[in-house]
Amino acid sequence: MFSKILIANRGEIAVRIIRACKELNIKTVAVYSEADRDSLHVELADEAICIGKAHPKDSYLNIPAIISAAEITDSDAIHPGYGFLAENAYFAEVCESCGIYFIGPTSENIRLLGDKLKAKEIMQKAKVPLIPGSKNGIKSKEEALEVAKKFGYPVILKAKAGGGGRGMRVCHSDVRLISAFITAQSEAEAAFGDPEIYMEKFILNPRHIEAQIAADNYGNIIFLGERDCSIQRRHQKVIEEAPSPVLDNKLRHKLAEYATRGLKLINYRSLGTVEFLFDQKGGFYFMEVNTRVQVEHPVTEEVTGIDLIKLQILLAAGEKLNIKQDSINFKNHAIECRINAEDPDKDFLPSIGKIDFCYFPGGKDIRVDTHLYSGYKIPPYYDSLLAKIIAKGETRTEALSKMERALDEVIIRPININSSFCKKVIKDPDFRKGNYSTTFLNKFLKKGEEWIES
């Protein structure tokens, strides 16, 4: 087992990892930027080292500084959390070459699955259903028009190297495709350092359903259930739940088969999330694999009773999976709302500044993952996520009722937050019935714009 883990991240996920490490009797090292000097993860870790200025490229993306911090503190492992360097194959490779354990998949796993086109090739070999689309990157507007003609509109452009909505554009016509292609290329290069774009047929009104898996170094792999992440705004998830309200046991079994089949081909290890679109006819289509812990991992923890961060650490330490597939029971229902620093009444304008007072809900079956405290100053340089509120119930209806009550109790002053917006969504009659798709929020907001237009 590791003796000391450096957490190469910030915010609520850094706090979450520190807590898991403490429960495993592992010492922790926090790294922080100059802007995060007063952040909670710095206070909670056993040691803390400043690794650079506020901008991510000077700190949380600064590989030499992070490796140096690990070596100075004699850390034998690095946990990357999510975002920043979590899916950076080069970073994992550097860790490996320096004799530092990277808590995640191998660099080879990350490199294979981080390339969206290679990931599709792997899944195709495993006979997992794919969305019809280009087999290779598209180099020019002319080629894009030719491919679109083959599949028919609407189509979606995607960055080969990325995710999170960057470099993605939906196109319904030749005119839109030409302008979107240039924009998507530029955005992809700025975000991921790779301008290559590929194209897929755009599936109308799908659900976004992801499968959580865990795999060890000995060929064992298990399915830990699904999460429905369809409530999204501009590709950013807002509300997630487990299990999905539309999957029965037969569909869940099919999802488990698809999710594990492709990863077995490349001897995948660690936690991983295989993402699918689920159409109105009950068909799954592979999207991508996230080779890290997800923001929304708590809902899976609440329905399985398994601590995913601890499991991820144990797998990285070389331990064998001691969980059998038939022993996993998906009990209860869990909902997660992401509390962001933004003003829903002003087109979700970001909100920053000092928090004079904050209070989070409690009570039975309510969980809060956060790094906030009264007096904390929200920096303008990073993600707007402030907290995750998770509610659990024996039924979906009970979980929703508990979430409503919990959202009423959230107080973060004077910062603008989206808790009241989340409550309006979960009170919506269609959402209550589980009748929603990835286009739900656009319709809910009554903006009348095409999905992913920006």
N, C-alpha and C positions, 0 to 999 in steps of 0.2 A: 504493500500500500504506500501511497505517497506520504511524505512527511510535511511538504509545504507546497501549496499551489498559488501561483500568481494569477490574478483575475485580470485579463486584458480587456476590460470593459468598464462601464460606468452605470449609474442610475439603478433602477429597480432590479435589473438582472444581476448586477454585481452584488447587491445586497442579498439576493436570493441564493447565489452561489456561495457566498461567505457563510450563510446560515447552514447550508448543507454540509460544507466542509467542517464547521464547528461540531456538528452532530456526528461526523465521522472521525473526530479527533485529529483533524488535519489543520495545520497552521496556514494562515492566508497572508498574501501580500496584495495590497491595492495599488494600482497605478492610477495617476490622475493628472489632468491638465491643470494649468494655472487657473482656469475658470472653475474647476471642480475642487479647489482646495478645501472648501467647506462642505463637500458632499458627504452623505451618510456612509457610503461604502469606505471612505477614507477613515472615518471614525471607528467603524466596526472591525476592520481588518487588524491583524496582529502587527503588520508593518505597512507602511505606505511610502511610495516614491513618486515624486513629480517627474513626468517624462516629457514635458514640453509645453508649448503655448496652447492657447484655446482651440485653434483650428484643428480639426481631426487629423489632417495630414502631418501636423507637427507633434501629435501626441498619440491618440488611439490608433492611428494608422502608421505610426512610426516604428517600423519593425526593429531597426537597430536599437532604438531606445528601450523597447519592451524586452528584447533579448538581454540587453545589458542589465536591466532591472532584475531579470530572473537570475542572471549569473551573480550579481552583487549580493542578492539575498539568499543564494543557494536554494532557489526553488527548483524542485525536480519535475514540475509539471506546470502547464499553462492552460487555463480554461478561457476560451475566447468569448463565451456567451453567445449572443446573436448580433448580427450587424457587424460593422467595422471589419475585423479580420477573420471572422468566424468561418467564412467559406473561401478563404484565400489559400489556394493550394501551395503557393510559394512560401507563405508564412508557416504552414504546417511542415513543409519540407525543411525550412531553416531550423525549426524546433527539433526535428528529427536529427539533422546533421550536427546540432549542438548538444545532443544527448538529453534534450528536454522533452518529456512526454507532452504531446498535443492531445488535449482531452476532446476527442472527436474522431472522425474517420482518418484513414491514412491519406497522405497527400495525393496518392494515386486515385483513391476513391473520389476525393474532392475534385481533382482535375477532370476525371472522366464525366462526372455528373454535373459539374459546373458549366460545362459546354453543353448547352441545351440540345444541339443537334446530335452530339455523341450520345447523350442520355437517351434521346429518342431511338437511336440505333440499337442501344442495349435493350430497351424495352420491346422493340420490334422483334429482336432475336428471342426474347422471352415470351413472345406472342401476347403482349399486353396491348389492348386497343389504343391507337393513336388518333389524334385529330389530323385529318387530311391536310397536308401542307408540303412546302418545299423541303427537299432532302438536304440541300446545301444552302449556304448563305447567298443572299441576293446582292449582286455587285452594282447594279445600275437601275435607273428608273425604267428603262426599256424592258429589262428582265423582269422587274416587278409587275409591269403591265401584262407581260406574257403569262406569268404564273397566275395572276389574278383572273385572267381570261379562262385559264384551265379549270380553276376551282369555282369560279363565280362569286360575285359579291353577296354578302359582306365578307371581307377578309380582315385579318389582324396582323400588323407588323410587330415583331418582337425582337429585342436585343438578344443575340446569341449568348452573350456572356453574363446577362443580368437578370434582374427580377424587380419586384416591388413596384411595378408600373412604369419604370423608367425605360424609355425607348419603345413604348407600346402605343400603337395607334390603330383605331378601327377605321376602315375605309369602306364607303358604299359606292364609290364611283372612281373613274379614271382620274378626274381632276383632283379629288381628295387624296388619292393614292400618291400622285406625283408630289404634292406639297408635303404630305405626311412622311414620305420616304426620306426626304432631305432632313426634316426635323428629327425624325426618329434616329437617323444615323448620328447626327450631331449630339443628341442627348445621350445615346449609348456610349459614344466615345468619351464624353465628359464624365459620365457616371462610372464607366467600367474600363476605360482605356482601350476599348475595342468597338469600332463602329459597325461591325458586321450585323446584318439584319436578316431574319428569315420570316417566312409568311405561313400563316395557317388559315384554314377556313374558320370564320367566326361563328361560333355556336350561339344561337339566340336564346336568351333567358335560361342559362344553365345555373346549376348550383355548384359551388366550390366546396368540394369535400376532400379532406386530406386524411391519410392513414398514418398513424404513428407506429413505427417499428423499432425494435432494438435487436442488435446482433452482436455476438461475441467473436473472439478470435478462433473459435473451434467449430465454426460452421453452423451454429445454432442461431435461429432467427425467429422472433415472435411478433405477432400483431397485437398492438395495445389499444385497438379501437380507432374510431374515426372522430373527426371534428368537422362540424359544418361551419364554414367561414364565409358564407355568401353575403353577409351584411358588410358591404365594403363601400368606401367612398374614394374614388380615384385610385383604385387598386389597393388602398390601405384598409385593412380589416378594422372594424369598429366593435362588432359583437360576434362572439363565437360560442358554440355550444356543443356538448357531447352527451349522448350520442346524437346523430342527425335525426331530426323528426320524421324523415321520409324513408329511412332504410329499415328493411325488415332483416331477419336473420339470414335469409337466402342471399340478399344483396350484400350484406355485411361479409358473409363468407367469400363471395366473389371478389369483393374489394380486398380482403386479406390475401387472397391468392395472387391477385395482380400486384399488390404492393410488395410482397416478399419474393415473387418469382424473379424479377429483374435484378434485384439486389444480390440474390444468391449467385448470379452469374459472375459478379465481380468481387466475390468474397468480401462484401461490405461488412464493416464493423462499426459499432457505436449506435447512438440514436440516429434516426433519420425520419424524415417526413416525406411521403410520396403523395403528390398533389394531383387531383383529378377534377375534370369537369364532369358533371352528371347531368345528362339531358332529360327532357321531359318524357322520353320514351323508356327511361330506366337504364340507359347505357352510360358506361364510364369511359372517359378518354384521358389518357395520361397527359399531364402538363409538365411537371418537373419534379426533381428531388431536392429538398433542402437538407443539406448535410450538417445540421446543427440542431440545437434545441430551439423550439419555436416560442415566440412571445406567448402564444395561447396554450402552452403546455399544462398550466394548472387545471384546465377542465378535464384533461385526461387523468391527471393525478387524482382528482376528486371522484371520478367514476370507477377507477381501478384500484385505488388505495396504494399505488406505487409511486414512490418519490423518483421522478425521472432524472433529476440532477444527480442524486446519489447513485442511481443506476449507471448514468453516463460516466461518472468518475470510476466506479468499480470496473466497468468494461474496459476503460482506458488503462486501468492498472493490471489488466490481463485476467481478471476473474471470469469464471464461466457463468453463463446465465443459469440461475437456479430457479427460474420461473418456467413452468410448463404451460403451453398454450391452453390446454384444457382446464387449467387451474385459474385462469383469468376470468373474473366475473364482472360484467359491466353493470354495476349497481347504480341506482340513482340517476339523476340528471344534473348537469352543471352548465351554468351560463357565465360568460365573462364579458364585462364591459370595459373597454379601454377609456380611461379618463385622461383626456388630452388638454393641454393648455391652448385653448382656442375658443373663439366666439362664434357659435353657430348662427347667431343673428346677424353677423357681419361676414358672411361667406367664409366662416371658419378661419378668420384672421388670427394668426398666432398671438399668444399673450405671454409676455415675459415680465420679470420684475421680482421684487421681494414678496415673500408670503408672510403676512402679518399673523395669520392664524389659520391652522388647518385641523380638521377633525375627520376621522374616517369611521365608517360603520363597524359594528361588532355584532355579537349575538350568535346563536347556534347556526352553523352551516354557512357563515359568511367569512370569507377570506379576503385580505387586502395585501397585495404585493406592491410596495412603494419605497421610494427613497426620500420622501418629503418629510419636513418637520417645520414647525413655526419658526420663522426667521430665516429660512432657506431662500436664497436668491436664484431664480431660474435663469440660467444662462441662455443667450440667443443662438448658440452655435450648434445645438444638437436636436435630436428627436423631441417632439412635443409630448411624448408619453410621460405622464406624471404618476399614474397608478393603474392597477388592474383590480377591479372588484369582481370577485367570484362568489356566486351563490349556488348552493347545492340543495336539492330536494329529492324526496322519494319519487316524485313525478315531475314532469316538465312544468306543469301548472304550478306546483308548489315552489319550484326553483324560481319561476318568473315572479311570483308573489313576493318571495324573499328579496329578489333583486330590486323590485320596485321600492320596497321599504328601505333597502340599503342605499339606493341612489338618493333618496330623500335626505339621508343623514350626512352625505358628503358636504363638507364645508372647506373651501380653499379661498381665502380672502387676501387681497382684492383681485386675484387673478381670475380671468374668465375661463371657465371650463365647460365641457360638453355633457355633464351628467344629466341635466334636464332634457337634452336632446336624446340621450340614450333611453331615458324613461319614456319619452314620447314614442320612440320606435318600438319598445317592448310592449307598449299598451295598444299598438296598432292591431286591429282585428285580424288582418292577414298574417301578421307576424305571430300572433297568438295561436293561429291555426297551423303554423308551420308552412304557410303558403308564401314562399318568397324565393327569390333568385338573386344573382349578382346585380341585377338591374333594379332591385327593390329600392335602394336609397335614392336613386335618381328620380324614380316616380314619387317617392315619399316627399322629396324636397320640391317637387313640381317645377323643376327647372326646364323641362322639355328639351334637354340636350341629349345628344347621342352619348352612349356610354363611352368613357375614356376620351371624349373630346376635351381638348384643353387649348 
